[in-house]
Amino acid sequence: MRIFDCTTFYDENFILDVRFNILDPYVDKFVICESSFSHSGEKKEFNFDISKFEKFKNKIIYLKLDHEPKNLVYKSLNNEKKIEDNNEIRLNAIKRIAHQRNFLKEGITDANDDDLIFYSDNDEIPNLKDKNLSDIKNKLIFFKQKLFYYKFNLFCDRFDWYGTKACKKKDLIDFEWLRNLKTKKYNFFRFDTLFSNTKYTDVKIIENGGWHFSQLKNVNDIYAKLINSEDHYEFKNANKKLSDIEDLVKRKVILYDHKAKSSDYKFGKEFKLKTIEIEFLPDYIRNNKDHFKNWID
């Protein structure tokens, strides 16, 4: 049984290198998909440079996606210019993300039916140390992770994060399906699971399942990511400037409400982060704490 670790890429070289180093002892192939369009639809250059990851090049499968999905939604203006209303802006961002994720299937064509296929965003890193994955017989594996912002040890304690999900290749419908699975194990007697493709009973939840290192970037890069993210329209409406982001980082505060419903406004309330000991971090970071001193609070 091999492990294929699959993720999408924008320009996050720093966290991707951290990911490779943490997972290298356990992963057989790293599959990376980069699109020539941001989630907001802006055209972009391809940023991935395999020469920056020479140590892992024999494991890396890099995919370039050079076209947008065909099912984007627009309104026509004077039968010429295409425009998006507020709902369509978010819907199209979701479609672009799904399109990029699902293109990852091109990178697992050589995987066997019983190989494990992992999906995470690249800042969601599963903890595979001392995990006997070959002994797990469940159809689906979810990793319960801790959420961090700005620094490796600035902890958001509001809830557990389920970023990484895995299944065998023979059970994979597509990567967007894997990403959107409900993050709980449903009771065998829940009849709605018989008719759902998001709710499952045959689930293994991995405790101490890893780390989500969100926004480990300088202030300029955080701002650039937010204006091109899935929620870029809401962020722009929040009227936050670069100086506002700098202030949030300085005060160790986030402005994003993860518990808000998809229809609710997410950029409003502030949530304070907590500094925790580095013993909760991956071995690779703890063993190289001097190298990462600017990223540890």
PAGUKOL-908881 format. One record per residue (C-alpha): residue in one letter; x, y, z. Coordinates in nm, 2 decimals. Each point is the difference from the previous one (the first is absolute). Layout:
BEGIN
residuo: a&east: X&north: Y&up: Z .
...
***
This chain:
BEGIN
residuo: m&east: 0.00&north: 0.00&up: 0.00 .
residuo: r&east: 0.14&north: 0.34&up: -0.11 .
residuo: i&east: -0.10&north: 0.34&up: 0.12 .
residuo: f&east: -0.07&north: 0.28&up: -0.26 .
residuo: d&east: -0.01&north: 0.34&up: 0.18 .
residuo: c&east: -0.20&north: 0.24&up: -0.23 .
residuo: t&east: -0.04&north: 0.37&up: 0.04 .
residuo: t&east: -0.05&north: 0.32&up: -0.20 .
residuo: f&east: 0.25&north: 0.29&up: -0.03 .
residuo: y&east: 0.00&north: 0.37&up: -0.05 .
residuo: d&east: 0.34&north: 0.14&up: 0.10 .
residuo: e&east: 0.05&north: -0.14&up: 0.35 .
residuo: n&east: 0.36&north: -0.12&up: -0.03 .
residuo: f&east: 0.08&north: 0.03&up: 0.37 .
residuo: i&east: -0.28&north: -0.21&up: 0.14 .
residuo: l&east: 0.03&north: -0.25&up: -0.29 .
residuo: d&east: 0.36&north: -0.06&up: 0.09 .
residuo: v&east: -0.10&north: -0.05&up: 0.36 .
residuo: r&east: -0.27&north: -0.24&up: -0.11 .
residuo: f&east: 0.25&north: -0.20&up: -0.21 .
residuo: n&east: 0.25&north: -0.03&up: 0.28 .
residuo: i&east: -0.26&north: -0.11&up: 0.26 .
residuo: l&east: -0.17&north: -0.26&up: -0.23 .
residuo: d&east: 0.30&north: -0.13&up: -0.19 .
residuo: p&east: 0.06&north: -0.30&up: 0.22 .
residuo: y&east: -0.35&north: -0.13&up: -0.06 .
residuo: v&east: -0.11&north: 0.12&up: -0.34 .
residuo: d&east: 0.08&north: -0.18&up: -0.33 .
residuo: k&east: -0.12&north: 0.28&up: -0.24 .
residuo: f&east: -0.08&north: 0.36&up: 0.04 .
residuo: v&east: -0.26&north: 0.12&up: -0.26 .
residuo: i&east: -0.02&north: 0.38&up: -0.05 .
residuo: c&east: -0.25&north: 0.18&up: -0.22 .
residuo: e&east: 0.04&north: 0.37&up: -0.09 .
residuo: s&east: -0.25&north: 0.20&up: -0.20 .
residuo: s&east: 0.07&north: 0.30&up: -0.23 .
residuo: f&east: -0.30&north: 0.17&up: 0.16 .
residuo: s&east: -0.05&north: 0.12&up: 0.36 .
residuo: h&east: -0.32&north: -0.09&up: 0.18 .
residuo: s&east: -0.13&north: 0.35&up: -0.08 .
residuo: g&east: 0.06&north: -0.06&up: -0.37 .
residuo: e&east: 0.32&north: 0.21&up: -0.04 .
residuo: k&east: 0.25&north: -0.14&up: -0.25 .
residuo: k&east: 0.33&north: -0.09&up: 0.16 .
residuo: e&east: 0.33&north: -0.15&up: -0.08 .
residuo: f&east: 0.10&north: -0.35&up: 0.10 .
residuo: n&east: 0.21&north: 0.04&up: 0.31 .
residuo: f&east: 0.11&north: -0.35&up: 0.09 .
residuo: d&east: 0.37&north: -0.06&up: -0.06 .
residuo: i&east: 0.11&north: -0.36&up: 0.06 .
residuo: s&east: 0.36&north: 0.11&up: 0.03 .
residuo: k&east: -0.08&north: 0.15&up: 0.34 .
residuo: f&east: -0.10&north: -0.35&up: 0.12 .
residuo: e&east: 0.30&north: -0.20&up: -0.14 .
residuo: k&east: 0.00&north: -0.23&up: 0.30 .
residuo: f&east: -0.35&north: -0.13&up: -0.09 .
residuo: k&east: -0.01&north: 0.03&up: -0.38 .
residuo: n&east: -0.02&north: -0.38&up: -0.05 .
residuo: k&east: -0.32&north: -0.01&up: 0.20 .
residuo: i&east: -0.17&north: 0.31&up: -0.15 .
residuo: i&east: -0.27&north: -0.02&up: -0.27 .
residuo: y&east: -0.07&north: 0.36&up: -0.11 .
residuo: l&east: -0.32&north: 0.08&up: -0.20 .
residuo: k&east: -0.07&north: 0.32&up: -0.18 .
residuo: l&east: -0.36&north: 0.10&up: -0.05 .
residuo: d&east: -0.02&north: 0.26&up: -0.27 .
residuo: h&east: -0.38&north: 0.05&up: -0.05 .
residuo: e&east: -0.30&north: 0.10&up: 0.21 .
residuo: p&east: -0.30&north: -0.22&up: 0.06 .
residuo: k&east: -0.26&north: 0.01&up: -0.27 .
residuo: n&east: -0.30&north: 0.04&up: 0.24 .
residuo: l&east: 0.08&north: 0.35&up: 0.13 .
residuo: v&east: -0.30&north: 0.22&up: 0.04 .
residuo: y&east: -0.03&north: 0.35&up: -0.14 .
residuo: k&east: -0.26&north: 0.25&up: -0.10 .
residuo: s&east: 0.04&north: 0.18&up: -0.34 .
residuo: l&east: 0.02&north: 0.37&up: -0.02 .
residuo: n&east: -0.12&north: 0.14&up: -0.34 .
residuo: n&east: 0.06&north: -0.35&up: -0.14 .
residuo: e&east: 0.37&north: 0.06&up: 0.02 .
residuo: k&east: 0.17&north: 0.04&up: 0.33 .
residuo: k&east: -0.05&north: -0.27&up: 0.26 .
residuo: i&east: -0.04&north: 0.10&up: 0.36 .
residuo: e&east: -0.06&north: -0.17&up: 0.34 .
residuo: d&east: -0.24&north: 0.09&up: 0.27 .
residuo: n&east: 0.08&north: -0.05&up: 0.36 .
residuo: n&east: -0.13&north: -0.36&up: 0.02 .
residuo: e&east: 0.17&north: -0.09&up: -0.33 .
residuo: i&east: 0.34&north: 0.13&up: 0.12 .
residuo: r&east: 0.01&north: -0.25&up: 0.29 .
residuo: l&east: -0.16&north: -0.28&up: -0.21 .
residuo: n&east: 0.26&north: 0.04&up: -0.27 .
residuo: a&east: 0.29&north: 0.00&up: 0.25 .
residuo: i&east: -0.14&north: -0.33&up: 0.14 .
residuo: k&east: -0.01&north: -0.14&up: -0.35 .
residuo: r&east: 0.36&north: 0.10&up: -0.07 .
residuo: i&east: 0.12&north: -0.16&up: 0.32 .
residuo: a&east: -0.19&north: -0.33&up: -0.08 .
residuo: h&east: 0.14&north: 0.00&up: -0.36 .
residuo: q&east: 0.35&north: 0.03&up: 0.13 .
residuo: r&east: -0.05&north: -0.27&up: 0.27 .
residuo: n&east: -0.16&north: -0.24&up: -0.24 .
residuo: f&east: 0.29&north: 0.04&up: -0.25 .
residuo: l&east: 0.22&north: -0.18&up: 0.26 .
residuo: k&east: -0.15&north: -0.33&up: -0.13 .
residuo: e&east: 0.25&north: 0.04&up: -0.29 .
residuo: g&east: 0.28&north: -0.05&up: 0.24 .
residuo: i&east: -0.12&north: -0.33&up: 0.15 .
residuo: t&east: -0.05&north: -0.20&up: -0.32 .
residuo: d&east: 0.29&north: -0.23&up: 0.10 .
residuo: a&east: -0.14&north: -0.06&up: 0.35 .
residuo: n&east: -0.14&north: -0.35&up: 0.08 .
residuo: d&east: -0.35&north: -0.05&up: 0.12 .
residuo: d&east: 0.11&north: -0.06&up: 0.36 .
residuo: d&east: 0.24&north: 0.29&up: 0.01 .
residuo: l&east: -0.10&north: 0.28&up: 0.24 .
residuo: i&east: -0.08&north: 0.33&up: -0.15 .
residuo: f&east: 0.02&north: 0.30&up: 0.23 .
residuo: y&east: -0.14&north: 0.35&up: -0.06 .
residuo: s&east: 0.09&north: 0.31&up: 0.20 .
residuo: d&east: 0.05&north: 0.37&up: -0.08 .
residuo: n&east: 0.38&north: 0.04&up: 0.01 .
residuo: d&east: 0.00&north: 0.17&up: 0.34 .
residuo: e&east: -0.20&north: -0.30&up: 0.15 .
residuo: i&east: 0.26&north: -0.25&up: 0.10 .
residuo: p&east: -0.10&north: -0.35&up: 0.13 .
residuo: n&east: 0.19&north: -0.16&up: 0.29 .
residuo: l&east: 0.10&north: -0.34&up: -0.14 .
residuo: k&east: 0.25&north: -0.08&up: 0.28 .
residuo: d&east: -0.07&north: -0.33&up: 0.17 .
residuo: k&east: -0.33&north: -0.03&up: -0.20 .
residuo: n&east: -0.05&north: -0.36&up: -0.13 .
residuo: l&east: -0.20&north: 0.09&up: -0.30 .
residuo: s&east: 0.02&north: -0.35&up: -0.15 .
residuo: d&east: -0.20&north: -0.13&up: 0.30 .
residuo: i&east: -0.29&north: 0.24&up: -0.06 .
residuo: k&east: -0.28&north: -0.18&up: -0.18 .
residuo: n&east: -0.25&north: 0.29&up: -0.01 .
residuo: k&east: -0.10&north: 0.15&up: -0.34 .
residuo: l&east: 0.09&north: 0.35&up: 0.11 .
residuo: i&east: 0.26&north: 0.16&up: 0.22 .
residuo: f&east: -0.03&north: 0.34&up: 0.15 .
residuo: f&east: 0.28&north: 0.18&up: 0.19 .
residuo: k&east: -0.09&north: 0.22&up: 0.30 .
residuo: q&east: 0.24&north: 0.28&up: -0.01 .
residuo: k&east: 0.10&north: 0.31&up: 0.19 .
residuo: l&east: -0.04&north: 0.35&up: -0.16 .
residuo: f&east: 0.28&north: 0.26&up: 0.01 .
residuo: y&east: 0.03&north: 0.35&up: -0.14 .
residuo: y&east: 0.30&north: 0.22&up: -0.10 .
residuo: k&east: 0.25&north: -0.20&up: 0.21 .
residuo: f&east: 0.05&north: -0.38&up: 0.04 .
residuo: n&east: -0.12&north: 0.02&up: 0.36 .
residuo: l&east: -0.27&north: 0.27&up: 0.00 .
residuo: f&east: -0.29&north: -0.22&up: 0.07 .
residuo: c&east: -0.37&north: 0.05&up: -0.07 .
residuo: d&east: -0.19&north: -0.20&up: 0.26 .
residuo: r&east: -0.36&north: 0.06&up: -0.12 .
residuo: f&east: -0.04&north: -0.34&up: -0.16 .
residuo: d&east: 0.18&north: -0.30&up: -0.15 .
residuo: w&east: 0.10&north: 0.02&up: -0.36 .
residuo: y&east: -0.06&north: -0.29&up: -0.24 .
residuo: g&east: 0.22&north: 0.09&up: -0.30 .
residuo: t&east: 0.15&north: -0.32&up: -0.12 .
residuo: k&east: -0.22&north: -0.29&up: -0.13 .
residuo: a&east: 0.10&north: -0.32&up: -0.16 .
residuo: c&east: -0.14&north: -0.31&up: -0.16 .
residuo: k&east: 0.12&north: -0.28&up: -0.23 .
residuo: k&east: 0.01&north: 0.08&up: -0.37 .
residuo: k&east: -0.28&north: -0.25&up: -0.07 .
residuo: d&east: -0.23&north: 0.19&up: 0.23 .
residuo: l&east: 0.08&north: 0.35&up: -0.13 .
residuo: i&east: -0.28&north: 0.17&up: -0.19 .
residuo: d&east: 0.19&north: 0.32&up: -0.05 .
residuo: f&east: 0.21&north: 0.24&up: 0.21 .
residuo: e&east: -0.28&north: 0.25&up: 0.05 .
residuo: w&east: -0.22&north: -0.28&up: 0.14 .
residuo: l&east: 0.28&north: -0.10&up: 0.23 .
residuo: r&east: 0.05&north: 0.36&up: 0.12 .
residuo: n&east: -0.36&north: 0.06&up: 0.07 .
residuo: l&east: -0.08&north: -0.31&up: 0.20 .
residuo: k&east: -0.17&north: 0.07&up: 0.33 .
residuo: t&east: 0.26&north: -0.02&up: 0.27 .
residuo: k&east: -0.15&north: -0.24&up: 0.24 .
residuo: k&east: -0.07&north: -0.37&up: 0.02 .
residuo: y&east: -0.38&north: -0.05&up: -0.03 .
residuo: n&east: -0.18&north: -0.27&up: 0.20 .
residuo: f&east: -0.08&north: -0.32&up: -0.18 .
residuo: f&east: -0.37&north: 0.06&up: 0.05 .
residuo: r&east: 0.00&north: 0.34&up: -0.17 .
residuo: f&east: -0.21&north: -0.09&up: -0.31 .
residuo: d&east: 0.08&north: 0.33&up: -0.17 .
residuo: t&east: 0.35&north: -0.13&up: -0.06 .
residuo: l&east: -0.14&north: -0.25&up: -0.24 .
residuo: f&east: -0.10&north: 0.28&up: -0.24 .
residuo: s&east: 0.29&north: 0.24&up: 0.07 .
residuo: n&east: 0.33&north: 0.04&up: -0.17 .
residuo: t&east: 0.14&north: 0.22&up: 0.28 .
residuo: k&east: -0.11&north: -0.19&up: 0.31 .
residuo: y&east: 0.16&north: -0.34&up: 0.08 .
residuo: t&east: 0.01&north: -0.25&up: 0.28 .
residuo: d&east: 0.32&north: -0.18&up: -0.11 .
residuo: v&east: 0.24&north: 0.26&up: 0.13 .
residuo: k&east: 0.32&north: 0.00&up: 0.20 .
residuo: i&east: 0.08&north: 0.32&up: 0.18 .
residuo: i&east: 0.37&north: 0.05&up: 0.08 .
residuo: e&east: 0.06&north: 0.18&up: 0.33 .
residuo: n&east: 0.30&north: 0.22&up: 0.02 .
residuo: g&east: -0.03&north: 0.00&up: -0.38 .
residuo: g&east: 0.22&north: 0.30&up: -0.09 .
residuo: w&east: 0.02&north: 0.37&up: -0.05 .
residuo: h&east: -0.16&north: 0.27&up: -0.21 .
residuo: f&east: 0.26&north: 0.28&up: -0.03 .
residuo: s&east: -0.21&north: 0.28&up: -0.14 .
residuo: q&east: 0.14&north: 0.34&up: -0.13 .
residuo: l&east: 0.37&north: -0.08&up: 0.07 .
residuo: k&east: 0.09&north: 0.28&up: -0.23 .
residuo: n&east: 0.12&north: 0.36&up: 0.02 .
residuo: v&east: -0.26&north: 0.27&up: 0.03 .
residuo: n&east: 0.01&north: 0.08&up: -0.38 .
residuo: d&east: -0.05&north: -0.36&up: -0.09 .
residuo: i&east: -0.28&north: -0.05&up: 0.25 .
residuo: y&east: -0.18&north: 0.30&up: -0.16 .
residuo: a&east: 0.06&north: -0.13&up: -0.35 .
residuo: k&east: -0.14&north: -0.34&up: 0.09 .
residuo: l&east: -0.32&north: 0.14&up: 0.16 .
residuo: i&east: -0.09&north: 0.21&up: -0.30 .
residuo: n&east: 0.03&north: -0.30&up: -0.22 .
residuo: s&east: -0.15&north: -0.27&up: 0.22 .
residuo: e&east: -0.34&north: -0.17&up: 0.00 .
residuo: d&east: -0.14&north: 0.28&up: 0.22 .
residuo: h&east: 0.17&north: 0.28&up: -0.19 .
residuo: y&east: -0.32&north: 0.19&up: -0.06 .
residuo: e&east: -0.09&north: 0.01&up: 0.38 .
residuo: f&east: 0.36&north: 0.10&up: 0.08 .
residuo: k&east: -0.01&north: 0.29&up: -0.24 .
residuo: n&east: -0.33&north: 0.11&up: 0.14 .
residuo: a&east: 0.16&north: 0.00&up: 0.35 .
residuo: n&east: 0.21&north: 0.29&up: -0.12 .
residuo: k&east: 0.31&north: -0.12&up: 0.17 .
residuo: k&east: 0.33&north: 0.15&up: -0.11 .
residuo: l&east: 0.35&north: -0.14&up: 0.02 .
residuo: s&east: 0.06&north: 0.19&up: 0.32 .
residuo: d&east: -0.31&north: -0.17&up: 0.15 .
residuo: i&east: 0.15&north: -0.34&up: -0.07 .
residuo: e&east: 0.33&north: 0.11&up: 0.15 .
residuo: d&east: -0.18&north: 0.11&up: 0.32 .
residuo: l&east: -0.19&north: -0.34&up: 0.03 .
residuo: v&east: 0.33&north: -0.19&up: -0.03 .
residuo: k&east: 0.16&north: 0.23&up: 0.26 .
residuo: r&east: -0.29&north: -0.05&up: 0.24 .
residuo: k&east: -0.01&north: -0.38&up: -0.06 .
residuo: v&east: -0.37&north: 0.03&up: -0.11 .
residuo: i&east: -0.19&north: -0.15&up: -0.29 .
residuo: l&east: -0.30&north: 0.17&up: -0.16 .
residuo: y&east: -0.16&north: -0.31&up: -0.16 .
residuo: d&east: -0.29&north: -0.19&up: 0.16 .
residuo: h&east: 0.04&north: -0.36&up: -0.09 .
residuo: k&east: -0.33&north: -0.09&up: 0.17 .
residuo: a&east: -0.21&north: 0.23&up: -0.21 .
residuo: k&east: -0.24&north: -0.16&up: -0.24 .
residuo: s&east: 0.08&north: 0.02&up: -0.37 .
residuo: s&east: -0.27&north: 0.26&up: -0.04 .
residuo: d&east: 0.13&north: 0.22&up: 0.29 .
residuo: y&east: 0.25&north: 0.27&up: -0.01 .
residuo: k&east: 0.34&north: -0.14&up: 0.12 .
residuo: f&east: 0.22&north: 0.31&up: 0.03 .
residuo: g&east: -0.11&north: 0.18&up: 0.31 .
residuo: k&east: 0.07&north: -0.13&up: 0.35 .
residuo: e&east: 0.35&north: -0.02&up: 0.13 .
residuo: f&east: 0.14&north: -0.32&up: 0.16 .
residuo: k&east: 0.31&north: -0.01&up: 0.22 .
residuo: l&east: 0.27&north: -0.26&up: -0.07 .
residuo: k&east: 0.19&north: -0.19&up: 0.27 .
residuo: t&east: 0.37&north: -0.06&up: 0.02 .
residuo: i&east: 0.07&north: -0.37&up: 0.07 .
residuo: e&east: 0.32&north: -0.20&up: 0.06 .
residuo: i&east: 0.19&north: -0.13&up: -0.30 .
residuo: e&east: -0.03&north: -0.36&up: 0.14 .
residuo: f&east: -0.34&north: -0.01&up: -0.19 .
residuo: l&east: 0.18&north: 0.06&up: -0.33 .
residuo: p&east: 0.14&north: -0.25&up: -0.25 .
residuo: d&east: 0.34&north: -0.15&up: 0.07 .
residuo: y&east: 0.14&north: 0.17&up: -0.31 .
residuo: i&east: -0.09&north: 0.35&up: 0.14 .
residuo: r&east: 0.11&north: -0.08&up: 0.35 .
residuo: n&east: 0.33&north: -0.14&up: -0.12 .
residuo: n&east: 0.07&north: 0.31&up: -0.21 .
residuo: k&east: -0.14&north: 0.26&up: 0.23 .
residuo: d&east: 0.30&north: 0.23&up: -0.05 .
residuo: h&east: -0.06&north: 0.00&up: -0.38 .
residuo: f&east: -0.37&north: 0.08&up: 0.07 .
residuo: k&east: 0.06&north: 0.25&up: 0.28 .
residuo: n&east: -0.18&north: 0.28&up: -0.19 .
residuo: w&east: -0.31&north: -0.22&up: -0.03 .
residuo: i&east: -0.02&north: -0.10&up: 0.36 .
residuo: d&east: -0.16&north: 0.24&up: 0.25 .
***
